[in-house]
Amino acid sequence: MNINDLAFSTGIVTESLPSAERGELINQLDGWEVQDNSRLVRRFRFETYPAALAFTQQVGKLAEYFNHHPEMLVEYNGVTVAWWTHTAGGITVNDIILARETHALIDAGSE
């Protein structure tokens, strides 16, 4: 399965990805890892605190657009982003897509 072929599901998602499928997709993401077997997490590093804050604003816009919101921890030179789907109790296709899109913000010059 190719991560670029995934489609975001609107509405309530109630089933997380099976481990094998989840692993295959996560392997296509740069730097993301599974935490507590239920969250997709990555820490992004920045040179300054204002740059970290600007990144959180971009992630916030992404989250609002998809109506799917991550947990974010902002530190002086970094932001940790965690995606998971509460209603599914774990990682879904939507979380994989938004991890990919979060990383694309860095590629677009937010870091």
N, C-alpha and C positions, 0 to 999 in steps of 0.2 A: 504494500500500500504506500502510495506517495503522499507526503504531507501537503503538497500543492494541489492535490485533487480533492481535498476535504471541503465540505460545505458546512457552514455554521447552521445550527438548528435553532430556530426561534421557538419560544414557548418553554414549557417546563420539561427539562431533561431529567429522567429518573434513573438511568442506567449508566454506570461508569464503564470504561473500556476494559475488556479482558486483559490480563497481564501481558500476554504474548503480543497482542496487537498494540497495546500501549507502549511496550518496550520498543517495538519496531518503529513507531512514530517518534518517540522521544530520541532515539538514536539519530534522527534526522534534524534534531534541534541542537544548536551549538551552545553548550554550557548549562543546559537545563537538567535538573535531576529530580527524582521523586523523593519526597520527604514524608515520613510517617505512612508510607504506602497509600497516600491519599491526596498529596499536593504536588504540583509541578512548580519548582522553585529555582530562581536564578538571582545571583547578586551581580549588579552592574556597578562598575567603578567609574568615578568622575574626578576631575582635577579639583573642582570647587563645589562648595555647598550650593551656590546658586545654579550650577549646572545640574546637580542632582535634583533640585526642586523643579527645574524646567522639565526634566525628564518625567517626573511624576505628573506634571500637568498634561504632558502628551499621552501618558498611559491613561490618565483620567478621561481624556477626550475619547480615546479608543474604547474604554470601558462604557462610557455613556452611549456611544454610537451603537454598541452591541448589547447594551443593557445587561452586562455581565461584568461584575466588579471584583478586582483582585484585592488581596491584602498587600499593603506596601509598608516597608520599614525604611525610613529615610535616616541616613547617618551622614556625618560630615562629608565623606567622599564616596558615598555609595547609596544604592537603593536596592533593597531585596524585594522582589515581586513574587507572589505566590498565587497561582491560579488553581482553582478547583471548583467543582459544582456541588453546592450544598445539598440540593435535592437528590443528587445521585450518590452522595457520600463519597465522592472520589473524583478522579480525573476523567473527563469526557472529551469527545472530539472538539467541543467548543473551547476547552482549555488548551488543547494542543494548538488550535488555530490562533488563539489569542497570545500564546507564548511566541508563536512564529511572528505574529504581527508586532508584538512588543519588541522583539529582536530587530525587526525591520525599522523601528524608530531609531535605533542606534545606527543602523546602516545608512539611514537617511540624514545622519549628521547631528543627532541629539547629544552625542557623547563628546 
